[in-house]
Amino acid sequence: MQVSVETTSGLERRLIVGVPAARVDSAVDSRLQEAAKTVKLNGFRPGKVPMKVVRQRFGQSVRMEVLGQVMNDSFYEAIQEQGLKPAGRPEIEPKSMDEGKDIEFVATFEVFPEIELLDYSSIEVKKPVSEITDADLDKMIENLRKQRASWEAVEREAATGDQVNIDFVGTKDGEEFEGGKGEGTDLELGSGRMIPGFEDGIVGMKAGEEKVVALSFPEDYHSEELKGAAVEFAITVNAVKEQALPELNDEFFKMFGVEEGGEDAFRAEVKKNMERELKNATKTRIKTQVMDGVLDVHAELQVPKALVAQEIDALRNQQMQQFGALAEKLNPADILPDDLFRENAERRVKLGLVLNELIAAEEIKADADKVRATLEEMAASYEDKEEVINYYMSQPQQLQQIEGMVIEEEVVEKLLEKAKVSEETLSYEEVMSPPAQEDEED
Amino acid sequence: MNQERIYKVLLGPHVSEKSAMSAEAGNQVVFRVLPSATKLEIKNAVEKLFKVDVVDVRTVNMKGKVKRNRFGLSKKPNWKKAYVSLVQGQDIDFAVAE
């Protein structure tokens, strides 16, 4: 077998492989002999078909089959011989494959780039330092109250932010139109659910009042007939409701799982949750910065197109799953073109390659103690911690995911040792509002 | 001889264990032919259609098989088989021939 390698461009390699004819012919012959014993042909008893006839009948197709196999085998032999690591599937193009002659084929493929671990001391990481102040805590509790708010009927004029219960009938040129009627509808003023002006008209009305509002539909309304039409709405307000925040009492605390201890315990619980979130957000921030830094250091790195294409597909599939049942009717490539994912995919492939190299070089392994610690942290927000931990421990696949997380953390730590770390003080909210770039999973 | 007969005489190759043996031993090709075909017609047809040289033609009249079906017995039609000897070294490849 003769092999010659050419570098066409960047990561692309071209292999020209020659295979002696004897190798193919002997394989074809043995296949045919095998077939002759079992093949059924009209005019011959089974197993009595002469070789000559068998060859005439099946020679061509068997040869094609054998050729494909031989090319595949010899391709892998060749890359092993040459010590190449192909990324993605090779493109094999036969050059000569006539009977009796030596076979030659050209395989074009991409190789994994040689990754040199560079100097990571140029990476700059700003470590956010922040504390949860009482003001942050108050704000969080206020948010929680708003989530649990209820509506209470009041005897006063409706204002923005209130909820009203209304009946309304819309007329156009004195006639009712489709969809312009509603009874007992709840409407939050200021939510912008109705056409402009409708909600403004209700502001100032009391329960039981009636009013006719003259409005015109916006020009970009979706219904052809009503586009820009002048209409009148007769509105009857049944009730005006005010948002009532729940009081900070034991009942409210119970909703969040704090049974005992009153306000102090509740505040402590909320603070604990906030601290955990803060810790995670801080970690994510640092990680994103480290990853960005690594990418900058390896800006020159070329990645195989085949891998990027694979990654694009994976990302696209993820996206398609969000469409649910609708996805089956659509051609993914149509609505989500490759370019949408290219940048992200390239980034991920690059990072994956570099990090793998780093992991191999630094001999980073998932430490059982650390896996356990991570698990416990994850389980902390559940009620039955032991059960959660046991569940993960019993599922190798899930466990692997956790190990991946641990390894990733170790890598980040290793890189942090080398990087320039400076601290910056941020408020709780600044840390929590996610940085523009998405969190990188690997 | 009538030129149209050339295209009518040969009905198809006859493939069997015996035909394979005679091809091996005597360089003969076996055809199923019209029962009315003469040896000369067969020779001409084979030479013209397959561009080979024919040394000898021998023919056999084959009796049609008596088959049993739900109406009792019925007879398949008689047919003619021709063993055509070719000049040494020549061959007919039916996969290529038109």
Boltz contact constraints between the chains, C-beta under 6 A:
constraints:
  - contact:
      token1: [A, 43]
      token2: [B, 15]
      max_distance: 6.0
  - contact:
      token1: [A, 43]
      token2: [B, 16]
      max_distance: 6.0
  - contact:
      token1: [A, 44]
      token2: [B, 17]
      max_distance: 6.0
  - contact:
      token1: [A, 48]
      token2: [B, 17]
      max_distance: 6.0
  - contact:
      token1: [A, 50]
      token2: [B, 20]
      max_distance: 6.0
  - contact:
      token1: [A, 53]
      token2: [B, 20]
      max_distance: 6.0
